[in-house]
């Protein structure tokens, strides 16, 4: 996988992978980064990476334990109703919004 273990980049604030298929191990590394206590990632751009509803579910699960990310771009992926519902449930969860605002 070309996605490095991002948790070792403590000052990383933006990460962009665009027009490149994201392999399961790369998605797992991104998920671990989002959940990592020391992460400072504010922008995650996964435009045109071949993600589907299951992949979005992995990102959503990781974001439940994240209070640093401000921008997520999932443009031009195969996200359907199930993925959109998961994202909407996440952004409508007031506890995650409060945690982000107070961080």
C-alpha positions in Angstrom: 0.0 0.0 0.0 1.3 3.5 -0.8 -0.4 5.0 2.2 2.2 5.3 4.9 1.5 4.7 8.6 0.2 8.2 9.2 0.2 8.1 13.0 3.9 8.7 12.9 3.4 12.1 11.3 2.2 13.9 14.4 2.1 17.4 12.7 0.2 16.2 9.6 -2.7 18.6 9.1 -3.8 17.8 5.5 -3.8 14.4 3.7 -5.0 14.1 0.1 -5.3 11.0 -2.1 -7.1 11.8 -5.3 -7.7 9.8 -8.5 -6.1 6.7 -7.0 -7.9 3.5 -5.8 -7.6 3.2 -2.1 -6.7 -0.4 -1.0 -8.1 -1.9 2.2 -4.8 -1.5 4.0 -4.6 2.2 3.1 -8.1 2.7 4.3 -7.2 0.9 7.6 -4.2 3.2 8.0 -6.3 6.3 7.5 -8.9 4.9 10.0 -6.2 4.4 12.6 -4.9 7.9 12.0 -8.3 9.4 12.5 -8.7 7.5 15.8 -5.2 8.2 17.1 -5.1 10.5 20.2 -2.2 12.6 18.9 -3.5 13.2 15.4 -3.9 16.8 14.2 -5.4 16.1 10.8 -7.8 18.8 9.7 -8.4 18.0 6.0 -8.9 14.6 4.5 -9.4 14.5 0.7 -10.3 11.1 -0.7 -11.7 12.3 -4.0 -12.1 9.6 -6.7 -10.6 6.8 -4.7 -13.1 4.1 -5.5 -14.8 4.2 -2.1 -18.2 2.5 -1.5 -20.7 2.4 1.3 -18.6 -0.1 3.3 -15.5 2.1 3.0 -17.5 5.2 4.1 -18.7 3.2 7.1 -15.1 2.6 8.2 -14.3 6.3 7.9 -17.5 7.2 9.9 -16.6 4.7 12.7 -13.2 6.3 12.9 -14.6 9.8 12.9 -16.8 9.0 16.0 -13.5 9.0 17.9 -12.0 12.1 16.2 -12.4 15.7 17.2 -9.8 17.4 14.9 -11.0 16.8 11.3 -12.8 19.8 9.8 -13.0 18.9 6.1 -13.8 15.6 4.5 -14.0 15.3 0.7 -15.5 12.1 -0.7 -16.3 13.5 -4.1 -16.7 11.2 -7.1 -16.9 7.9 -5.2 -19.5 5.2 -5.3 -21.3 6.3 -2.2 -24.9 5.2 -2.1 -27.8 5.8 0.3 -26.3 3.6 3.1 -23.1 5.6 3.1 -24.9 8.9 3.0 -27.1 7.9 5.9 -24.0 6.9 7.9 -22.5 10.3 7.2 -25.7 12.2 8.1 -26.0 10.3 11.4 -22.4 11.3 12.2 -22.8 15.0 11.4 -26.1 15.2 13.3 -24.6 13.6 16.4 -24.4 16.7 18.6 -21.7 15.1 20.9 -19.2 14.9 18.0 -20.0 18.5 17.0 -19.5 19.7 20.6 -16.2 17.8 20.9 -14.9 19.4 17.7 -16.0 22.9 18.7 -14.3 22.6 22.1 -11.1 21.1 20.8 
